[in-house]
Each structure stands twice: as C-alpha cells, then as structure tokens.
C-alpha cells in the first residue's frame, strides 16, 4: 500500500464539517498514523472520503497549516510536517460547552473582524475583492439550492466569506488568527433545523443581506461603513445567542 493510500485510509468520516475534519486529521498526526513527511490525500480524495465540500477541506487544511502541523509544496500537495510543534491554544467550536462560551467567542470575533472589515475596505486589491464576491456568490447559491441540509446549509461558504475579508486586509496575521483559533461561525449551535422552512429561509436571506452590506462597503472603499456593517452582522449573531441563553434560563 502506498503512503498516500495509507493516509487516505486513516481519515474517518467527519460529520461536523471543518472542526470535525481538523480534529480527525490532527488525531491521526498525533497518533502517528499520519507520520512526519507523509503525503496527505488530494483535496478531492478527502471530499470523496468524508462527504464534506471542497471549501470545508480547504479551510481544514489551512487551519492545520497555520498550526504548523502540515506543509504544502507547490504542485505536490500537502504533507505532514517533519517536526510537529507542541499543541498551542485554540478554540474548537465543536467543544463549546454552553451558550455563554459561544457568546465569548463572538465577542472575540467582533474585536477582530470589525477592524478587519475596515482595513479590507481600505486595502483590498481587485483580486481580493473578486474573491470576496465569489465567496458571497457561493454562499447565496448554497442557501438557494433545493434539498440542502437544513443544519449545515451554507456553513462552509459562510466561513469562506469571512476569511476572504480577513485575507483582504493585507495583514496575514488576521487570517492566521482565524485559522489557528478555528473561529468558525457557530450557527450550527442554533437549532436552525427546528425552524419552519419560512423562518429558516428568512434567517439565511438576512445573513446574505448582511454579507452584502459588508461587501458593498468594501467595494466602495468605505472603511467606516464596512466596520459598521460587520458590527451589525456579528452583533445580531451575538444577540441571537443571548436570546437563547435567556430562554434557557427562563425554562
């Protein structure tokens, strides 16, 4: 069996999207099932093995790369790092234990992403703007697709919009923090599937509109408007979780 085949066989199903795939691969590296210097399967092979989207795979690999667990070689693919660093502090959204934990993550995201939106408006290149627009278009297409899974629809695409904005700041540390902390949009902890179809569609359309307002400000180079739009977007998410905590206490 080739090294690539062995690596492929070591990857288990990852139902929890990016966080689940990161955890799976990280565990295989820690256990030695994926050894130093070993080549990982291709993105398409991981997609076929796990059933997640290519966007999720790319975000998971970016997170592992930011942690120093893997390296990439142009034209060759991804490889386990020869020397794996000690595990650093990270936020794993799948292990948040309470709504209060989620609110704290959202406060951290507010502090990072509001400023990032303003810098993206000031600094973005035409290519970076095109990537944000493409990510937004992919999100809108995902939430409009018939038969989409109610619990996961648009999650990977939602994450891609935010990461593209961070990348457009021209400061690589913003994207690295996003990858290292794995600060995903914790919408999967809101019982979206329990909403009626109409409520779910309105919720996702509202998220798309909020993204659109951020994108419009970045497109026109209006840093103040971009910061306001990002603050509105993330504050509304925080308020939804605060409401859930109030309901839980009342119950």
N, C-alpha and C positions, 0 to 999 in steps of 0.2 A: 504494500500500500504506500502511495506517495505521501510526502509530508503534507501536501495540500489536502489530500483526501482524508488524512487523519484529523487535520484541523476541522474540516467540514463535518466529520462525524462527531466531533466534540461539541458542536453547537447544538444546544437543545432548543426546543420551541420557546419563543419569547413573547407571550401573550400581552405583556404590559408595555409594549412599544419601546421607545428609546431607553427608558430606565431599565426595563427588563432585559433588553439586549446587551446593554452595558454591563449589567450585573452578571449575566451569563458568561460573556467573554472575559470579564475581569476574574471571575471564579476559575475559569479554565486556565488563565495565565497564572493565577496564584497557586493552583494545584500542580502546575507543571504539565497539564495535558496539552497546553499550547506552550511549547518550550521557547527559550531565547533564540531569536533569529528565525523562528518558524514562520513561513508564509501563511497568511490568512486566506481563506477562500475569497473569490471575487465578490463584489457587491451583489451581482445577480445571483450567485450561488447562495449567499446569505438570505437574499429575498426569497428564493425558492425554498430554502430550508425552514425559515421561520414564519413566512407568510406576511411579514411586515412590508411596508413600502420602501422604495429606494431612498426616499427622503429620510425615513427613520434610520436606515442603515448608515447613511452618510453622517447624520447627526451623532449616532452612537460611536462611529469611528473617530469623528472629530473630538468627542469627549475623551476617548481613550488616548488619542494622540496628545491632547492638551495635558493629560495626566502623566505623560511620558511612558505609557505602557506599550504603545506601538509606534512605529515609524513608517513613513511612506517613501517609496522610491519611484521616481518618475518612470512610467511605462512598465513597472514591475508589480506594483500593488502595495499592500500593507503587510508589515512584518512585526512580530513580537520584538520589543526592544531587547538588545543584548543584555543590558543591565536594567532591571525593573526597579524604579525608585520606591522608597517607603510610601505607603499609602498616606496621602495628605487629607486634610479636612475637606469634606464635600457634602453637598446637600443632595440627598436622594429623595425625590418627590414621592416615590412609591412607599417610603418608610415614614412619611409624616404621620404622626400618631393622632393628631387632633386638628380640629378646625383652627384652634389657636396657633398651631405650628404653621399651618398654611398661611394665616394672616401675617406671621412674621416673615415668611418667605416673600410675600407680596410687598411688604414694606421694604425689604432689601431690593427687590426688583424695581420698585418706584425710585429709589435713590440712584440706581444705576441707569435705568432705561429712560427716565425723563431727560437727564442730561445728555445721554447718547442720542436721543432724537434731535435735540438742538444742534449738536455737533454734526450729525449726519446732514442736516439741512444746510449747514454752513460749508461742509467739506466734501460732500458726496461727488463722485465723478459720474459722467454719463453712464459708464458701465455699471457702477454700483447702483445708480438709480434704476437701471434696467433690471438688475437682479431683484431689487425690492418689488418692482412692478410685476415681475414674473412670479415671485413668491405669492404676492397678493392675488394674482390671477389664478394660480393653482389652488389657493385657499377657497376662492369663490367657486371654482369648478368643483372642488371636493364636496362642499356643502350643498351643491345643487345636484349632485349625482344621484340618480334614483337607486334605491335599495342600499344606501350606505348604512353602515353600522352606527346606530344612534349614539353609542357610548364613545366611539373613537373617531367619528367623522371630523375631518379637518384638523386633528390634533398635530400631526406631523407638519402639515402645511402652515398651521398657526405658528408653530415654533420657528419654521423657516422664515416667516415674515419678520419676526423679532430679531433673529440672528442676522439677517441681511441688513437690517437697520444698524445693528451694533457694528457690523463689519464696515459700514459706510462712514463711520466716524473717522477713519484713517488712523485710529489707535487700536492696535492689535490686542491690547490688554482687555478691552471691553469684550471682544469675542472670546478671549481665553477665559475670562471670569465666567462667562455664560456657559462655556464648555466644562470647565473644571467643577463648578458648583452644580452643573446639570440642572439649572434653574428653569425647569420646564413650566409651561403654562398649566397650572394644576386644575384644569377644567374637568379632568376625569373624576375628581372628587366631588363634583356637583352631580347629583343624580339626574343627569341630562336625559337618560333613557326613560326616566319615570315621568318626564313632562309629556304633555299631549303633543301630537305632531305639530299643531299650530304654534304652541308655546316654544317648542324646540326650533322650529323654523324662524320664529321671530328673534329668539336668542342668538342664533347663528348669523342672521342677517344684521343684527345690531353689532355683533363683533366685526363683521365685514365692513360695516359703515364706519366704525371707529378706526379700523385699519386704514380705510380710505381717507379719513380726515388727516391722519398722520402722514400718509403718503403724499397727499396734496400739498401739505406744508413743506415737506422735504423737497418736493418737485419744484416749488417756487422759491426755495431758499429762505423761507421764513422760520428762523430758529425759534422765536418766541411762540409762534403758533404750533410748531412741532412739539415743543415741550408741553404746551397746554393740552394738545390733543392726546399725547401719550399719558399725561397725568390723568385726564378724564378716563381714558381706556382702562388703565390699571386701577384707578380709584373705584370705578364701577365694579371691577372684578373683586376688589377687596370688600366692597360694600355687600356684594352677594354672599361672600363667606361670613361676614359679620352677621348678616341676617340669619344665615343657617345656624350660627352659634346661639343667637338669641332664641331661635325656635327650639333648639335642643335643650336650652336651659329652661324654657317655659314648659316643655314637655316633661 
